[in-house]
Amino acid sequence: MAGVELFGVSKSFGATRVIHNVDLTIEDGEFVVFVGPSGCGKSTLLRMIAGLEDVTSGDLLIGGQRMNHVEAARRGIAMVFQSYALYPHMTVAENMSFGLRMTGVPKAEIEAKVSSAAATLQLEELLARKPAQLSGGQRQRVAIGRAIVRDPGVFLFDEPLSNLDAELRVQMRVEIARLHRGLANTMIYVTHDQTEAMTLADKIVVLRAGRVEQVGSPLSLYEDPANEFVAGFIGSPKMNFLAARAGGNGRGKDVTLAGVESSFELPLESSLSAGTDVRIGIRPEHFCEAGDADVRLTATIEVVEHLGGTSYVHGRLANGEALVIERRGYDMHRVGEAIETGFHLRDVRAFGGNGMRIR
């Protein structure tokens, strides 16, 4: 096993810089997830750790050893790709053992490692089959098994579940979590899926345009986002944002929601002059009945999504701003109706004009 450290790591393709001075420490045995929108650099950063992309500047350490110019095969890592990358003419056992056979590992040791990995991943009955005879989930387990037999210090996963249907994604997510608990290896996982990131990670790294926006546990990023981007990216459905205006009143900060006759006092972390624009953030689950709320709102319902134990009510305020409200159980509201709702001040997150958190 091994930890991974990045010190001022950057990556450029010609004159275009795509990774900007990333500093990051991944502890030995941690499960770290890279998330961010498409094109943010998360897969490029993973490939740099794997040795599939060169480091333009900075230092990359694995297990305390500088790896900038070390070949991928000698880094003590194993990578699981989105496309499985299995040899179609080989059996499951042959696919899993290929890397070991190419490096001259004794046959008895290969058989023992393949047998152990197959037992871990419930592949014993499939060892004689070829990839074409397997389901998508089975193929992905074979790809993971091929990584396990190498006994790497670090596992790298590049969106491994994106080709699977919803039911298989849930199953494989549980299996990967169980695998991490059993092996206790360092794992770095790239995904754009919120659920995967929140349920698998010990630590999440949020990336935007090649820069790290925030690093922390799933719960800390969800409850205490550093800026509006992280607040809007972490969570599904995402946080609601309402335009507002702040002004000093001597006791804190009075805030008025734009286009809505709702004014309230909200202590802010930084001093704002009168008339300063701010953004108020409220998570869908933090809306409550209007009678219990500190701040009350009225919205016109546009869509109601029923998901069994939870309903999501999509509404719009009089000023045109959209809201998503989470309700437990089956919500009886109908499209076109007005819904009275609101929120408690303790649940408010506020962001300044530069997008940084001010409460």
Residue pairs with C-beta under 8 A, 6 or more apart in sequence:
1 28
1 29
1 153
1 154
1 184
1 185
1 186
2 28
2 62
2 63
2 64
2 76
2 153
2 154
2 186
3 25
3 26
3 27
3 28
3 30
3 62
3 63
3 64
3 186
4 24
4 25
4 26
4 49
4 60
4 61
4 62
4 154
4 186
4 188
5 24
5 25
5 26
5 59
5 60
5 61
5 62
5 64
6 22
6 23
6 24
6 25
6 49
6 58
6 59
6 60
6 61
7 23
7 58
7 59
7 60
7 61
8 21
8 22
8 23
8 57
8 58
8 59
9 19
9 21
9 22
9 23
9 24
9 45
9 48
9 55
9 57
9 58
9 59
9 60
10 17
10 19
10 20
10 21
10 22
10 55
10 56
10 57
10 58
11 17
11 18
11 19
11 41
11 44
11 45
11 48
11 53
11 54
11 55
11 56
11 210
12 18
12 56
17 56
17 210
18 41
18 44
18 210
19 41
19 44
19 45
19 48
19 56
19 210
20 209
20 210
20 211
21 58
21 211
22 45
22 58
22 211
22 212
23 212
24 205
24 212
24 215
26 32
26 186
26 188
26 203
27 186
28 186
29 184
29 185
29 186
30 186
30 187
30 202
30 203
31 180
31 187
31 189
31 200
31 201
31 202
31 203
32 186
32 187
32 188
32 189
32 201
32 202
32 203
32 204
32 205
33 188
33 189
33 190
33 191
33 196
33 197
33 200
33 201
33 203
33 204
33 205
34 42
34 45
34 46
34 188
34 189
34 190
34 191
34 205
34 207
35 42
35 190
35 191
35 192
35 194
35 197
35 204
35 205
35 206
35 207
35 233
35 234
36 42
36 192
36 206
36 207
36 208
36 213
36 233
37 192
37 208
37 233
38 192
40 207
40 208
40 209
40 210
41 207
41 209
41 210
42 190
42 207
43 158
43 159
43 190
44 53
44 210
45 207
46 79
46 156
46 158
46 188
46 190
47 53
47 158
48 54
48 55
48 60
49 60
49 62
49 77
49 154
49 156
49 188
50 72
50 75
50 77
50 79
50 156
51 67
51 70
51 71
51 72
51 73
51 75
51 77
52 72
52 79
54 68
55 68
59 66
59 68
60 66
60 67
60 68
61 67
62 75
62 76
62 77
62 153
62 154
63 76
63 153
67 75
75 154
76 152
76 153
76 154
77 152
77 153
77 154
77 155
77 156
78 146
78 147
78 148
78 150
78 152
78 154
78 155
78 156
79 147
79 155
79 156
79 157
79 158
80 140
80 143
80 144
80 147
80 155
80 156
80 157
80 158
80 160
81 143
81 158
81 160
82 158
82 159
82 160
82 162
82 163
83 163
84 131
84 139
84 140
84 142
84 143
84 163
85 143
86 95
86 131
86 139
86 142
86 143
86 146
87 94
87 95
87 98
87 131
88 130
88 131
88 132
89 130
90 98
90 130
90 131
91 127
91 128
91 129
91 130
92 118
92 123
92 126
92 127
92 128
92 129
92 130
92 131
92 134
92 142
92 145
93 114
93 118
93 127
93 128
95 131
95 142
95 146
96 114
96 117
96 118
96 142
96 145
96 146
96 149
97 110
97 113
97 114
97 149
98 146
99 146
99 149
99 150
100 109
100 110
100 113
100 149
100 150
101 110
105 113
110 149
113 148
113 149
113 151
114 127
114 145
114 149
115 124
116 149
117 123
117 145
117 148
117 149
118 124
118 126
118 127
118 145
120 145
120 148
120 179
120 182
121 141
121 142
121 144
121 145
121 148
121 175
121 179
122 141
123 138
123 141
123 142
123 145
126 134
126 138
126 142
131 139
131 142
134 142
135 168
136 163
136 164
136 165
136 168
137 164
137 168
137 171
137 172
140 160
140 161
140 164
140 172
141 172
141 175
143 160
144 160
144 176
144 179
147 155
148 179
148 183
152 185
153 185
153 186
154 185
154 186
154 187
154 188
155 185
155 186
155 187
155 188
156 187
156 188
156 189
157 176
157 187
157 188
157 189
157 190
158 190
159 190
159 191
159 192
160 172
160 176
160 189
161 168
161 169
161 172
161 173
161 191
161 193
161 196
162 191
162 192
162 193
164 172
169 193
169 196
173 195
173 196
173 199
173 200
176 189
176 200
177 199
177 200
180 187
180 200
189 196
189 200
189 201
191 197
194 234
194 235
194 236
195 236
197 204
197 218
197 234
198 204
198 218
198 222
198 234
199 218
201 217
201 218
202 217
203 215
203 216
203 217
204 215
204 216
204 217
204 218
204 221
204 234
205 212
205 215
206 212
206 213
206 214
206 215
206 221
206 229
206 230
206 233
206 234
207 213
208 229
213 226
213 227
213 229
213 230
214 221
214 225
214 226
214 227
214 230
216 224
218 234
221 230
221 234
222 234
222 235
224 357
225 231
225 234
225 349
225 357
226 356
226 357
227 351
227 355
227 356
227 357
228 241
228 279
228 281
228 351
228 355
228 356
228 357
229 355
231 239
231 281
231 349
231 351
231 357
232 238
232 239
232 241
232 281
235 283
237 284
237 312
237 324
237 326
238 324
239 281
239 282
239 283
239 284
239 349
240 281
240 282
240 283
240 284
240 322
240 323
240 324
241 279
241 280
241 281
241 351
242 257
242 258
242 260
242 279
242 280
242 281
242 282
242 317
242 321
243 257
243 258
243 259
243 277
243 279
243 280
243 321
244 255
244 256
244 257
244 258
244 277
244 278
244 279
244 280
244 350
245 255
245 256
245 258
245 275
245 276
245 277
245 278
246 253
246 254
246 255
246 266
246 268
246 272
246 274
246 275
246 276
246 277
246 278
247 253
247 254
247 256
247 272
247 273
247 274
247 275
247 276
248 254
248 271
248 272
248 273
248 274
249 265
251 265
252 265
252 266
252 267
252 268
253 265
253 266
253 267
253 268
253 272
254 263
254 264
254 265
254 266
255 263
255 264
255 265
255 266
255 278
255 280
255 350
256 262
256 263
257 263
257 280
257 295
257 297
258 319
258 321
259 317
259 318
259 319
259 320
259 321
260 297
260 317
260 318
260 319
262 295
262 296
262 297
264 294
264 295
264 345
266 345
266 348
266 350
266 359
267 359
268 278
268 350
268 358
268 359
269 357
269 358
269 359
270 352
270 358
272 278
272 352
272 358
276 352
276 353
277 353
278 350
278 351
278 352
278 353
278 358
279 350
279 351
279 352
280 348
280 349
280 350
281 348
281 349
281 350
281 351
282 343
282 347
282 348
282 349
283 347
284 312
284 324
284 325
284 326
285 326
286 343
286 344
286 347
287 323
287 325
287 326
287 341
287 342
287 343
288 341
288 342
288 343
288 344
289 340
289 341
289 342
290 296
290 297
290 340
290 341
290 342
292 342
292 344
293 341
293 342
293 343
293 344
294 342
294 343
294 344
294 345
295 342
295 343
295 345
296 340
296 341
296 342
297 317
297 323
297 340
297 341
297 342
297 343
298 317
298 318
298 338
298 339
298 340
298 341
299 315
299 316
299 317
299 323
299 325
299 338
299 339
299 341
300 315
300 316
300 336
300 337
300 338
300 339
301 313
301 314
301 315
301 333
301 334
301 335
301 336
301 337
301 338
301 339
302 314
302 315
302 316
302 322
302 335
303 313
303 314
303 335
304 311
304 312
304 313
304 314
304 331
304 333
304 334
304 335
305 311
305 312
305 313
305 314
306 330
306 331
309 328
309 329
310 326
310 327
310 328
310 329
311 326
311 327
311 328
311 329
311 330
311 331
312 324
312 325
312 326
312 327
313 324
313 325
313 326
313 327
313 331
313 333
313 339
314 322
314 323
314 324
314 325
315 322
315 323
315 324
315 325
315 339
316 322
316 323
317 323
323 341
325 339
325 341
333 339
348 359
349 357
349 359
350 357
350 358
350 359
351 357
351 358
352 358
